[in-house]
Amino acid sequence: MLMKYIDNVKFKKMLLGAAVNLENNKTIVDSLNVFPVPDGDTGTNMNLTLQAAIKEINNLSESTITSLASAAANGSLMGARGNSGVILSQLLRGMSKALKGLNNIDSKIIAESLKSASDTAYKAVMKPVEGTMLTVARETAEKAMATYTDYEDVIEFIESLIQQAKDTLNRTPEMLNVLKQADVVDAGGKGLIYLMEGALAALKGVEIKQEIAEQAVIDTEVELDEFTSEDEIIFAYCTEFLIKNPIKTAEDFLTRIYDKGDSIVCAGNENVIKIHIHTNNPGQILAMAVKFGELTNIKIDNMKEQFRERLKENHKNNQKKKKYGFVSIGVGKGIEKVFTDLNVDVFLSGGQTMNPSTEDILEAANDINAEHIIILPNNSNIILAATQAKKISDKNLYVVPSKTIPQGIAALIAFKEDSDIDENIEAMSQAVKEVKTGLVTYAVRDTVFNDLEIKKDQIIAIYEGNITNHGENPEDEAIELISKMVDEDSFLITVFYGDNVDEKTAQSIKPRIEEVAEDCDIEIIYGGQPLYYYIISVE
């Protein structure tokens, strides 16, 4: 049957279908990392970004094409994680601009929205690289603009565009040698295809298992104003839920729970019962409720924790504003301690497998009462999200483009309290360029990189974006890596050992380092980072 137009109902289904299909296939996208390292996260970042968009969509009071597209753009912007997530948010932003004010979408509008999406995403990236998801988006848009007059049926048109996207994706190894060496296609491009395939399936009426449920959230604000101290909170857990198709009445359930807490609301009809209770044992309440019917929309808040957060917020607001504040991103208890010792205000967990979103970075900055707030991403995949946070924040945010933990530390050491902000940003950015970073981890798959044949689970060493050596022992590979990193100008080597290395083993490599870098000072520090045996800094 010919389908000339996509209305708002079908458009919403397409967005939800795209999200579900990406959710179902995110691990495949994650596995396409160029390096066979265990922190491939492109699929995860794209999925979490889109989940934020879907959350915004599900909160709409009305679902027009304009409102749906705008919600997807705004939600993905705030939820953007990693480079792939930021690019995806810009694709959705461009699409929303082209769909503004429309009631129906035909083949021409599809083409124009894809063109707008591609153009917007390219503008957001400082130095676009071909052979990435940007290329897949651009060539798909170009095909759309060139052929939309040939298609009256939007389904046939989208099918042709998916084929174009696949053709482009298969050519990405020819455009980027690192993809060819690793024998993979671009991960972000693969993610885009899953999105398009999910949208098409939903448009055709093919049911995809709905893992992103459209649920109405009970928006009940926990009243904390009546409490002046945490000790006054007798029942800690604000517990809310619905019982669907109950076998007994709300009154019957009320008699079971009336002495189990306070602030009790229990009301409903033969179809649903709504329960609100402050209790110290939410599990007991839920165990009783499940005997009455099916439970849904369960929401449990720890009021004591909320009270403590409120006190913390009040304390922050009462603090005297200082000149400089810092947000640093990383993972590992030891690494966190290093940064906090260097006067970082907020250490935001992320950087390996889980990149913080734009919103996460904004919230961290908002927790700091300072005239100037400097963000240290410490990961190349977080710089775009940090930059995006800077653009939309009403605070004075600055991004020092640190790509590694050692670079972030070097930047902080270069900071001077009595210098002005421009001088500090320049000095910190320069310090980032002067430190070398090496990484020791393990391969998650067989691959070939720069003619090195690497087997799954082998230890690999990475320096300057290249795998330099590989073997069977983390310490041996660390020593070989350091020997490649040091030169006659090197004076300090710092080794952060991860949570999978014990202190004795880590300290045992110090004499071996002295043999290959005899004129350097050497520090062995507990980092506690996952996945990476060693993070090595050479200055």
LOTORKE-898274 format. One record per residue: residue in one letter; x, y, z of N, C-alpha, C in turn. Coordinates in steps of 0.05 Angstrom, whole numbers, plus 5000, padded with zeros to 4 digits. Example, Ala and Ser with C-alpha at 12.3 -4.5 7.8 and 13.67 -1.06 7.14 Angstrom:
<recs>
A526448865156524649105156526449345156;S525749555142527349795143525850015157;
</recs>
This chain:
<recs>
M501749765000500050005000501750255000;L501250444982502750684979502450865004;M504750965014504751145037506151405028;K504551615024505651865014506752045036;Y505452025060506152205081506552065108;I508152195125508552105152507252315170;D505252235186503952425204505352415231;N504252575250505552595277505552325292;V503352165289503251915302505351725292;K505651705266507651535254510451635260;F510851895261513452015267514351935295;K512551955314513151875341513951585343;K512451415329513051125329515851085317;M516551235296519151215284521451285303;L521051495318523051575338523451365359;L521151255369521251045390522550795378;G521750725354522850485341525850505337;A526750735329529650785325531150745351;A529950855373531250835399531450545408;V529350395405529250115414531249955398;N531449995372533249835355536149895363;L536750145369539450215377540050085404;E538150105423538449975449539049685446;N537649545428538049265425540749195412;N541949385398544449325384546849485392;K546649625415548749795424551449655429;T551349405439553749255444555249195418;I553749155396555149105370556649365362;V555349585365556549845359559049885377;D558749835402561049855421563449695412;S562949465401565049275394566749375370;L565749575356567049675332569149885338;N570049915362572150095369574750035352;V576050245343578450205327580550045343;F581150135367582949985384581349755396;P582549525399581149305411581149315442;V580749555453580849605481578049555494;P577949505520575349435532573549665539;D574149905529572350125536570950245511;G570550075491568950165468566250255477;D565350495470562950605482561250765463;T561850745437560250905418557350835419;G556650585419553850505420552550585445;T553950555468552850635494552350935494;N554251095484553951385484551551465467;M551351355443549151425425546451345438;N546451105450543951005462543151185485;L544951255503544251425526543351705517;T544651805496543852065485540952045474;L540351835460537651805449535551745471;Q536351605491534551555514533651815526;A535552005528534852265539532852405521;A533152375495531252485476528452355479;I528352095482525851955485524452035511;K526052075532524852165558523452435554;E524752615539523552875534520952845517;I521052665498518752615481516352515497;N516952325516514852205532513652405552;N514952625557513952825575512153035561;L511953015535510353205520507353185526;S506053415528503153415532501653385506;E502953465484501853425457504053345439;S503453175419505453065402505053145373;T505853395366505953475338508653405327;I508853415301511453365288513553565298;T512753815300514554025310515453975339;S513553915357514153875385515853615389;L515253405374516753165375519653205367;A520053335345522753385335524253575353;S522953775364524253965382524953825408;A523153655419523753505443526153315440;A526153185416528453005411531053155410;A531053395398533453565396534253665423;N532453765439533053875465533953655485;G532553435485533253215503535953095496;S536553065471539152955463541453145468;L540853405466542853605472543753595501;M541853575519542553565548543653295556;G542853085541543752815548546152715532;A547252895515549352805497551852705512;R552752475504555152345517557152265495;G559652345499561752275480561452415454;N563352395437563352525411560952425394;S560452165395558252055379555552155388;G555252185415552752295425552352585418;V554452745419554253025412553553055382;I554852895365554252905337551352825332;L550452615345547652525343545752745351;S546352885373544653105382544553325361;Q546753375347546753585327545153495302;L545353235296543653135274540753175280;L539853115304537153145312536353445313;R538253615321537753905321537254005293;G538953915274538554005246535953905235;M535253655241532753535232530353705242;S530553775268528253925280527854195266;K530054325258529854585244528254555218;A528754335204527454295178524554205181;L523754095204521053995209519254195223;K520354425230518754625245516354715229;G514054705243511554805231510154625212;L511054375209509954185190507953995203;N505853915188503853725197504253445185;N505653445162506153185148508953195136;I510052955133512752935122512652755096;D513452865074513652715049516552665042;S517052555018519752495010521552735009;K520452954999521953204997522853305025;I520953295043521553385071523653205084;I523452945079525452755089528152835080;A528352895054530952975042531953225054;E530253425057531053685068531853665097;S530453495112531153465140533853325144;L534453125126537052985127539253175120;K538753345100540753545092541353745115;S539253845127539554025150540953885173;A540353635178541653485199544653465194;S545353385170548153355163549653615165;D548553835154549854095154550354185183;T548354155200548554245228550754085242;A550853825238552853655251555653735243;Y556053775217558653855207559654115219;K557854305222558554565234559354535263;A558354335277558954305305561654175311;V562854065290565453925293567654105282;M569754155298571854345291573254255265;K574154005265575653905242574353635234;P572153645218570853395210572653205196;V572552945203574152735191572252565174;E572952515149571352345132571952055138;G569951885135570151605142568851555169;T567251745178565851725204562851735200;M561351755223558451775221557652035207;L559352235207558752475192558652425162;T560452255153560452185124557952025117;V557251835134554851675129552351855128;A552152045146549952235146549952415122;R552252515114552452695091551752555065;E552952325060552452195034549552095033;T548452015055545551945055543852185049;A544552415060543052655054543252735025;E545752715014546152784986544552604968;K544452344974542852154959539852234960;A539052314984536252394988535552634971;M537252844972536653084957536653034927;A538252844918538452794889536252614878;T534952464896533052264886530152284897;Y529552484914526952474927524652504907;T525152634884523052654863522352384851;D524052184854523551924843521751744860;Y521151844884519751674903517251814914;E514951704908512451794920511951654947;D512851404948512451244972514751294991;V514151395015516251465034517751215044;I516350985045517650745054519750655034;E519050655009521050584988523450784989;F522751034993524851244994526851185017;I525751135041527451085064529050835060;E527950635048529350385042531850445024;S531450615005533650684987535850835002;L535051005021536951155036538550975056;I537150785067538550595085540650445069;Q540050365044541950225027544350405022;Q543850665016545950855012547750875037;A546450895061547950915086549750665090;K548650435083550250185085552650185066;D552150285041554250295022556450485031;T555750705042557650895052559250775076;L557750655094558950525117561050325109;N560450165089562249955080564750075067;R564650325058566950465047568550615067;T567650635092569150785112571950685117;P572550425115575350335118577150435096;E575950495072577550605051578350905056;M576651035072577151315077578951365102;L578851175121580451195145582150945148;N584750975146586550745147586350595173;V585850745195585750605221583450405222;L581250465208579050275206579850035189;K581250085168582149865150584049685165;Q585949805180587849645195586449475216;A584449585229583049445251580949255240;D580349275213578349105200575549155212;V574849405215572249475225571149705208;V568549745208567249985197566850185219;D566150425212565850635232563450575251;A564050585277562050515297559650695297;G560150965296557951155296556151125271;G557351075248555751025224554050785226;K555150575239553550335244551150395262;G551650565282549450645300547250785285;L548050965266546051105250544250915234;I545550715223543950515208541950375225;Y542750295249540850165268538550355274;L539150615276537050805281535050825257;M536150835233534550845210532850595206;E534050365210532650115207530450085228;G530850175252528850175273526450355266;A527150595255525050785247523350665224;L524750545205523350435182521450205191;A522450035209520849805218518349915232;A518650125248516250235262514350355242;L515350485221513650605200512050385186;K513350155181511949935168510049785186;G510049855212508249715231509449465242;V512049425238513449185249513949245278;E513149065296513449105324516249035333;I517649225345520249175357519749165387;K520948975400520548945429521149215443;Q519149315456519249585468520749565495;E523349635494524849635519524849915531;I524150115516523850385527520850435530;A519850385553517050405558516050685561;E513750745550512451005554510850985580;Q511951085601510751065627510151345638;A507851375649507251625663508551615691;V510151805696511551815722509851965742;I509651855765508251995787509952225796;D509052455791510552695798509752795825;T510452665846509852745873512352855887;E512253105893514553225906514653155935;V516953065944517352995972517553245989;E515753276008515653516024517753496046;L519853646044521953656064522053906080;D520454106072520554366086519754346115;E518054146122517154126150519354026169;F521553916158523653816175525854026178;T526854046203529154226209531654066213;S531453806218533853636221533253356210;E535353216203535052946193533752756214;D534252806239533152636260530152646262;E528952856251526052886251524652706231;I526252596212525152416191524952136203;I522652056213522251796226522151576205;F520651626184520351426162521851536138;A523951396130525851506111525151486082;Y523451296074523051236045520251316036;C520151526019517651596006517151395983;T515051235986514551015968511951055954;E511951045927509551085911509450865890;F507050775884506750585862503750555856;L503150415834500450355826500050055827;I497649965834496749685832494749675810;K495349535788493549505765491749265769;N489149295762487149085764487248945791;P486849095812487048975839484848775844;I485448575860483448365867481748455891;K482648665905481148765928481149075926;T479749195944479449485943481749635956;A481849895951483850065964483550065994;E481050056003480550046032481749796045;D481549576030482649326040485749346043;F487049476023489949496025490749696046;L489149906050489750106071489849976098;T488049786104487949656130490549496135;R491949416112494349256115496849436121;I496749696113499149856115498850096133;Y496550136146496050376161498050426184;D499150206195501150226217503950186208;K504450196181507150136171508650396163;G507550626169508850876162506951116167;D507551336153505751566155505451696128;S504051926127503452066102502251876081;I500351716090499251506073496951606056;V497151556030494951606011494451335997;C491951245999491250995986488451025975;A488351055948485751105935485750975908;G483350925897483150815871480450705864;N480250545844477750415836478350125829;E476450005814476749725807479049675787;N480049885774482149855754484949905765;V485150095783487850165793487650285821;I489650235837489950355864492650505865;K492550755874494950915877495650915907;I498250855912499150845940501551045943;H501451195965503651365973504051316003;I506451256012507051216040509951276046;H510351396070513051426081513451186099;T515551026094515950786109518950726112;N519650556130522450466133522950206119;N520850086108521149826096519449816070;P520349946049518849946024518549666012;G520549486017520249216007517949066018;Q517449106044515148986057512449086045;I512349346040509949456028509449336000;L511549325984511349215957510648925957;A511748775976511048485979508148445985;M507048616002504148606008502448685983;A503448885969501948995946501748795923;V503948645919504048465895501948245898;K501048195922498847995926496148105917;F495948375914493448505906493248535876;G495448535862495348575833498148635822;E498148725796500648785782501549065790;L504149085797505349335806506549485782;T506249745782507549915761508150185772;N509750345758510450615765511550635794;I513350455801514450445827516550665830;K516350815851518251035856518851045886;I521451025893522251025921524451235924;D524051435942525951645947526851625976;N529451655980530651666007530551956016;M528652016034528252286043530652396060;K531952216074534252306090536552386071;E536952236050538952316030538152576017;Q535552606010534652855998535053096017;F534553046042534953256062537953336064;R539753136063542553196064543453356039;E542353276015542953415991541953705992;R539653746005538654016008540454186026;L541354066047543254206065545754286050;K546754096034549154136018548754365998;E546454375986545754585967545654855981;N544354856004544255106020546955206028;H548755006035551455076042552955196019;K552555075995553855175971552955465965;N550355505968549155775962550155985981;N550855896005551756086026554756136025;Q556155966009558956006007559756255992;K561956376001562956615987563956535960;K563256695940564156645913567156675910;K568456475899571356495895571956555866;K574456605860575256685833575256445813;Y576356225822576655995804575455745816;G574255585798573255315806573955125784;F574054865791574854655772572954415772;V572354315748571054065744573053885729;S573653655740575353465727573953205724;I574453065702573052815696575052585695;G574352365707576152135708574851905723;V576351695728575251475742577551345758;G576951255782578951125799579251285825;K579151155848579451285874582051435877;G584251305868586851435870587051675853;I586051655828586051885810584352115821;E582052045832580352245844581852395867;K583352245883584852375905586952565894;V588352485873590352665861589052925852;F586752915839585453155830584353325853;T583153195872582153355895584453485911;D586753345912589053465925590053715910;L589453725884590153945867587854155866;N586054145886583954345890581654335869;V581254095857578954065840576454055857;D574354215850571954235865570153995861;V569753915836568053685830569553495812;F569853245822571053035806568752865795;L568252895769565952765757566852495746;S565552285755566352015747565651965718;G567551875702567051805674569651805659;G569451735634571851735617572451465605;Q571751255618572150985607569550835609;T568450755587565950615584563450785590;M563750995606561351155613562151445612;N561751585590562251865588560052025600;P560752235616558652405626557252565604;S554652625609553152775589553653075591;T552753225572552853515574551553615599;E549253495605547753575629549253505655;D550653275655552253205678554453415684;I555653505662557853705664556653975673;L554354045663553054295671552354285701;E551254055710550554035738552954055756;A555153935747557653945763558554235765;A558454385743559254665743557354835761;N554854765760552954915776553354875806;D554754665814555254615842557654785853;I558854935835561155095843560555385843;N561055515864560555805867563155955861;A563655995835566156125827565656305803;E567356505800567056695778567856565752;H569956395752570856255728571055955735;I569855785718569955505723571255365699;I573455225705575055085685574454795685;I573854685661573154405658575554255645;L576254035657578353865647577153595639;P576653555613575353305604577053055608;N579653075604581552855607580952615590;N579452665568578752445550577852575524;S578952495501578252615476575352595469;N574052385480571252325474569352495491;I570452665509568752825526569053125519;I570953195503571553475498569053605484;L567853475465565553585452563253635471;A562653445489560453485508561153715527;A563653735535564453965552564254225538;T565054235512564754475496561854555493;Q560154355489557354405486556154525512;A557054415535556254515561557054815564;K559454875555560455155556558655345540;K557755245517556155415499553355485511;I552155295525549455335534549255425564;S551555425578551455505606551255805608;D549955905630549956185635552256265654;K553956075661556356135676558756165658;N560956265670563456295654564956035655;L564455865635565755605634568055615613;Y570155475619572455455601573255165599;V573955085575574754805571577754795563;V579354675580582154615573582154335560;P582954305535582554065520584453835528;S584353755553586053535562584753265552;K586353095541585352845529586052605547;T587752645567588552425585588752525613;I588752335632589052405660591652555665;P593952465655596452615659596352895648;Q595052935625594753205614593153385633;G590953275645589353425664590953505688;I592553325698594253385722596353595715;A597553575692599553765683598254045681;A595854055671594454315668593954445695;L593154285715592654385741595254485755;I597454345750599954435761600854705749;A600154745724600854995710599155235719;F596855175731595055385740596255565762;K595655825760596556015780594256185790;E593756175816591456315827591456615822;D593856735821594057025818594057115789;S593956935770593957005742591057045733;D590657205712587957235702587056995686;I584556975679583456735667584656675640;D585156875623586256825596589156715599;E590656835617593456735622593356445631;N591556375649591356105660590555905638;I588555975622587655795601589955745581;E591455955574593655925556595855745568;A596555795593598555635607597755345610;M595255305618594255025622594054875595;S593255015574593054885548595854815538;Q597754985543600554935535601654695550;A601054675576601954455593600854185582;V598454195573597253955562598853845539;K600054025523601553945499604353825506;E605253885530608053815537608253555553;V606053415558606153165573605452935554;K606952715557606452475541604852275558;T603052135545601351935559601551665545;G601951465562601951185552599851025568;L598750825555596650655567597350365563;V596750205583597149915581594549785589;T593449625570590849495575590949225560;Y588549115554588448855541586648875517;A587048695497585448695473582948535477;V580748635466578148505469577448335445;R579148345424578648185400581248155385;D581347965367583547945348583448175328;T585748285322585748505302588548535291;V588748705271591348785260591449095261;F593549205273593849495275596749565269;N597149735249599849805240601649565237;D600449365224601849115217602448945241;L601449015265601748855289599448655290;E599948405291597848205294597248155324;I594948245332594248235360592048035365;K592447875386590447675393588747765417;K586347665418584547725440585847655467;D585547835486586647815513589547865516;Q590947925494593748005496593948275508;I596248335521596748595533597648785511;I596449025509597249215489598049485502;A600049615490600949875499600350085478;I599350315487598450515468599850775474;Y600850915453602251165456601751335432;E600951585436600451775414598451665394;G596351535404594351425386595051175370;N597251045378598150805364598750585384;I598150345376599050105391601950065385;T603650085405606550075400607749805405;N606649645423607649375429605549215442;H605848955442603848775454605248525463;G604048385483605248145494603448015514;E604647885533603047725552603147825581;N604848025586605248115613605048425615;P603248525632602848815633605348965641;E606948855659609348995668611449015646;D611748785632613748785610612948995588;E610349005582609449185561609649475571;A609249525597609549785608612449885605;I614349715612617149785610617949845581;E617049675562617749725534616449985525;L613950045534612650285526614150535536;I615050525561616450745573619150795558;S620450585550622950615535622450765509;K620050735497619450875473618551165478;M617651225502616551485508618751685517;V620751585531622751765543624751855521;D625752105525627952205508629852365526;E631752505514633752645530632652875546;D630252965539629053195553627153105576;S626652845578624852745598626152765626;F624452845646625552875673623752745694;L621252685688619452565707617652365694;I617452125707615651915698613751845721;T611151865716609151795736607551565726;V607251355742605751115734603351085753;F600951095742598551045758597650755753;Y597650595774596850325770593850285777;G592550095762589750065763588749885785;D586049845786584849685807585349385803;N586449305780587149025776590148965779;V591549155792594449125798594849165827;D596248985841596849025869599249205873;E599549325896601649515901604449395898;K604749155908607449025906608348995877;T606448905860607148865832607749135819;A606149345826606649605814609349715822;Q610049695848612549795858614949645846;S614449395838616649225828617749325802;I616249495787617149585761618949835763;K619149955787620650195790623650155783;P624949945794627749895787628049845757;R626149715744626349665716626049925699;I624350105709624150365696626750525698;E628050505721630550645725632650555705;E632550305696634450195676634150325649;V631650395642631150505615630950815615;A630650925640630451215642631951305667;E634551265666636251295690636351585701;D635851785684636052065692633352185700;C631352025702628652115708627852055737;D626352245749624952185774622552005768;I621951815786619851625781617951615805;E615351635799613251615819611351395811;I610751225830608751015827606351085845;I604051125833601751225848599351045842;Y597750985863595350835860593251005846;G592350915823590251055808587450935812;G587450665813584950525818583050515793;Q584150595770582550605746581850315737;P579450275726578850015715580049985687;L580149745677580849675649583749715642;Y584949935652587749995645589549915668;Y591449735662593349655682595049895691;Y595950045671597750275677597050515660;I596950745672596851005657599551135663;I601051195642603851285645604151575635;S605351745651605852015644608852065643;V609752185621612552265618612752565612;E614252705629614652995625617553055622;
</recs>
